[in-house]
Amino acid sequence: MFTRLAQQHCSFVRDLVINLQALAIVLEKRGYLASCYTCGGQMNSASFMVSLGENHLIRFLVSDYGITWTEMRDDLELMKLEGAEAISQLQELANLVKYQIGPSKSNTPDSLIPEPQIQSI
């Protein structure tokens, strides 16, 4: 049973890394400064970062050892989430792409992530 759970966990981490890479590419195409780096070719860890505006940075780390979401503004850590909560915040970030919200040109309010607003096309 534990071997199967370990294999499922490795598969989950690998899927998450692949999705982070795709999210970074899409965010870059939308005008955000975003990156996703992995260690080695096994896809068992990644460091994802995106700038949401002036001095507003999100860092998401995933590995076999854990998952962490860290939000910083003006070089100060505002929030740190782990596990399922961190992944939930990733969905909020993905909503930025889904609802086609562009990067902020000025300081945004001190909320976690701006509420998605549907823009006219």
VENTA-V900562 format. One line per field, one symbol per residue. phi: phi as a letter, one per 40 degrees, with the letter a starting at -180 (. if undefined). burial: I if it has 9 or more other C-alpha atoms within 8 Angstrom, else O. Layout:
phi->???
burial->???
//
This chain:
phi->.ccccccccccccccccccccccccccccchccaaabbbgccfbaabbbaccicfbbbbbbbaccibbbbbbbfgbccabbbgccccccccccccdcdcfcccccbccdccdadccbcccb
burial->OOOOOOOOIIOOIIOIIIOIIOIIIIIIOIOIIIIIOIIOOOIIIIIIIIIIIIIIIIIIIIIIOIIIIIIIIOOOIOOIIIIOOIIOIOOIIIIIIOIIIOIIOOOOOOOOOOOOOOOOO
//
